[in-house]
Amino acid sequence: MLEELGISLSTAVFMLIALYFVIKWAVRNAIDESRHEIEQAVREALKEPEDEEDEEDE
């Protein structure tokens, strides 16, 4: 199969390892960039039950 593509086994292994690290880097950066938004959404979700109780007391 690799011969049909014109690449050797070592080249294919190297490309798969490089692809693994590129995807790992991209996922890590995406998580880091969205962490603030996720934390803010969690804080708002935790505040909502308290706000609802306050409204019922009034």
MDTraj code that builds the backbone (N, CA, C; nanometers):
import mdtraj as md
import numpy as np

residues = "MET LEU GLU GLU LEU GLY ILE SER LEU SER THR ALA VAL PHE MET LEU ILE ALA LEU TYR PHE VAL ILE LYS TRP ALA VAL ARG ASN ALA ILE ASP GLU SER ARG HIS GLU ILE GLU GLN ALA VAL ARG GLU ALA LEU LYS GLU PRO GLU ASP GLU GLU ASP GLU GLU ASP GLU".split()
xyz = np.array([
    [0.0821, -0.1193, 0.0000],
    [0.0000, 0.0000, 0.0000],
    [0.0872, 0.1267, 0.0000],
    [0.1893, 0.1289, 0.0861],
    [0.2756, 0.2469, 0.0901],
    [0.3555, 0.2630, -0.0385],
    [0.3890, 0.1503, -0.1011],
    [0.4644, 0.1569, -0.2265],
    [0.3821, 0.2253, -0.3354],
    [0.2511, 0.2027, -0.3325],
    [0.1639, 0.2672, -0.4298],
    [0.1629, 0.4187, -0.4122],
    [0.1790, 0.4624, -0.2882],
    [0.1819, 0.6062, -0.2608],
    [0.3194, 0.6661, -0.2858],
    [0.4188, 0.5819, -0.2954],
    [0.5533, 0.6296, -0.3239],
    [0.6275, 0.6784, -0.2007],
    [0.5913, 0.6264, -0.0827],
    [0.6617, 0.6650, 0.0400],
    [0.7079, 0.5397, 0.1129],
    [0.8128, 0.5535, 0.1910],
    [0.8628, 0.4399, 0.2669],
    [0.7927, 0.4324, 0.4025],
    [0.8140, 0.3225, 0.4712],
    [0.7508, 0.3011, 0.6010],
    [0.7989, 0.4051, 0.7022],
    [0.9258, 0.4353, 0.7017],
    [0.9788, 0.5334, 0.7973],
    [0.9189, 0.6723, 0.7729],
    [0.8973, 0.7080, 0.6488],
    [0.8353, 0.8356, 0.6168],
    [0.6912, 0.8394, 0.6652],
    [0.6206, 0.7291, 0.6467],
    [0.4815, 0.7221, 0.6914],
    [0.4725, 0.7331, 0.8433],
    [0.5614, 0.6638, 0.9147],
    [0.5626, 0.6704, 1.0612],
    [0.5940, 0.8119, 1.1062],
    [0.6933, 0.8741, 1.0454],
    [0.7290, 1.0113, 1.0805],
    [0.6118, 1.1062, 1.0573],
    [0.5414, 1.0902, 0.9469],
    [0.4277, 1.1772, 0.9169],
    [0.3143, 1.1563, 1.0166],
    [0.2895, 1.0321, 1.0569],
    [0.1849, 1.0059, 1.1557],
    [0.2199, 1.0660, 1.2919],
    [0.3463, 1.0560, 1.3310],
    [0.3891, 1.1158, 1.4582],
    [0.3756, 1.2675, 1.4519],
    [0.4169, 1.3267, 1.3419],
    [0.4044, 1.4719, 1.3268],
    [0.2577, 1.5138, 1.3284],
    [0.1720, 1.4394, 1.2621],
    [0.0295, 1.4695, 1.2607],
    [-0.0299, 1.4598, 1.4009],
    [0.0123, 1.3602, 1.4779],
    [-0.0341, 1.3443, 1.6151],
    [-0.0029, 1.4701, 1.6973],
    [0.1221, 1.5176, 1.6891],
    [0.1609, 1.6333, 1.7683],
    [0.0939, 1.7615, 1.7205],
    [0.0702, 1.7748, 1.5917],
    [0.0006, 1.8924, 1.5404],
    [-0.1428, 1.8956, 1.5923],
    [-0.2108, 1.7818, 1.5890],
    [-0.3480, 1.7759, 1.6395],
    [-0.3509, 1.7995, 1.7893],
    [-0.2562, 1.7411, 1.8624],
    [-0.2478, 1.7605, 2.0072],
    [-0.2279, 1.9083, 2.0403],
    [-0.1409, 1.9758, 1.9667],
    [-0.1142, 2.1170, 1.9882],
    [-0.2390, 2.2006, 1.9593],
    [-0.3097, 2.1670, 1.8525],
    [-0.4291, 2.2429, 1.8149],
    [-0.5394, 2.2271, 1.9189],
    [-0.5585, 2.1062, 1.9684],
    [-0.6617, 2.0831, 2.0699],
    [-0.6264, 2.1555, 2.1989],
    [-0.5011, 2.1494, 2.2389],
    [-0.4582, 2.2177, 2.3612],
    [-0.4801, 2.3685, 2.3502],
    [-0.4473, 2.4263, 2.2372],
    [-0.4676, 2.5700, 2.2184],
    [-0.6157, 2.6063, 2.2182],
    [-0.6977, 2.5234, 2.1571],
    [-0.8416, 2.5500, 2.1550],
    [-0.8999, 2.5456, 2.2956],
    [-0.8551, 2.4508, 2.3762],
    [-0.9030, 2.4413, 2.5145],
    [-0.8561, 2.5623, 2.5943],
    [-0.7311, 2.6010, 2.5779],
    [-0.6786, 2.7169, 2.6509],
    [-0.7541, 2.8444, 2.6138],
    [-0.7863, 2.8602, 2.4863],
    [-0.8570, 2.9800, 2.4419],
    [-1.0006, 2.9843, 2.4923],
    [-1.0635, 2.8698, 2.5062],
    [-1.2036, 2.8684, 2.5477],
    [-1.2206, 2.8486, 2.6976],
    [-1.1126, 2.8311, 2.7714],
    [-1.1216, 2.8062, 2.9155],
    [-1.1930, 2.9204, 2.9867],
    [-1.1637, 3.0438, 2.9510],
    [-1.2270, 3.1591, 3.0158],
    [-1.3782, 3.1558, 2.9947],
    [-1.4196, 3.1283, 2.8737],
    [-1.5629, 3.1241, 2.8441],
    [-1.6317, 3.0094, 2.9192],
    [-1.5651, 2.8972, 2.9292],
    [-1.6223, 2.7822, 3.0001],
    [-1.6352, 2.8141, 3.1485],
    [-1.5308, 2.8728, 3.2080],
    [-1.5361, 2.9084, 3.3493],
    [-1.6470, 3.0094, 3.3769],
    [-1.6641, 3.1059, 3.2889],
    [-1.7686, 3.2060, 3.3057],
    [-1.9071, 3.1414, 3.2974],
    [-1.9253, 3.0493, 3.2061],
    [-2.0543, 2.9813, 3.1923],
    [-2.0848, 2.8971, 3.3157],
    [-1.9833, 2.8340, 3.3709],
    [-2.0036, 2.7532, 3.4916],
    [-2.0397, 2.8432, 3.6087],
    [-1.9720, 2.9561, 3.6224],
    [-2.0043, 3.0490, 3.7321],
    [-2.1482, 3.0986, 3.7208],
    [-2.1910, 3.1313, 3.6002],
    [-2.3283, 3.1787, 3.5806],
    [-2.4283, 3.0680, 3.6126],
    [-2.3950, 2.9451, 3.5761],
    [-2.4852, 2.8332, 3.6036],
    [-2.4964, 2.8079, 3.7535],
    [-2.3878, 2.8295, 3.8245],
    [-2.3906, 2.8091, 3.9696],
    [-2.4625, 2.9231, 4.0409],
    [-2.4634, 3.0416, 3.9818],
    [-2.5301, 3.1566, 4.0439],
    [-2.6813, 3.1517, 4.0248],
    [-2.7286, 3.0910, 3.9198],
    [-2.8715, 3.0930, 3.8879],
    [-2.9605, 3.0391, 3.9990],
    [-2.9310, 2.9252, 4.0618],
    [-3.0210, 2.8776, 4.1687],
    [-3.0312, 2.9757, 4.2854],
    [-2.9228, 3.0421, 4.3191],
    [-2.9263, 3.1407, 4.4274],
    [-3.0158, 3.2581, 4.3895],
    [-3.0053, 3.3041, 4.2656],
    [-3.0866, 3.4169, 4.2203],
    [-3.2354, 3.3804, 4.2210],
    [-3.2676, 3.2582, 4.1830],
    [-3.4070, 3.2157, 4.1806],
    [-3.4647, 3.2099, 4.3221],
    [-3.3859, 3.1667, 4.4203],
    [-3.4320, 3.1605, 4.5577],
    [-3.4587, 3.3021, 4.6105],
    [-3.3718, 3.3965, 4.5745],
    [-3.3890, 3.5328, 4.6199],
    [-3.5186, 3.5922, 4.5643],
    [-3.5494, 3.5624, 4.4401],
    [-3.6712, 3.6153, 4.3762],
    [-3.7959, 3.5559, 4.4415],
    [-3.7901, 3.4305, 4.4837],
    [-3.9056, 3.3677, 4.5457],
    [-3.9317, 3.4244, 4.6854],
    [-3.8253, 3.4643, 4.7558],
    [-3.8399, 3.5199, 4.8898],
    [-3.9042, 3.6573, 4.8884],
    [-3.8871, 3.7319, 4.7830],
    [-3.9384, 3.8693, 4.7752],
    [-4.0820, 3.8732, 4.7428],
])
top = md.Topology()
chain = top.add_chain()
for i, resn in enumerate(residues, 1):
    res = top.add_residue(resn, chain, resSeq=i)
    for name in ("N", "CA", "C"):
        top.add_atom(name, md.element.get_by_symbol(name[0]), res)
traj = md.Trajectory(xyz[None], top)
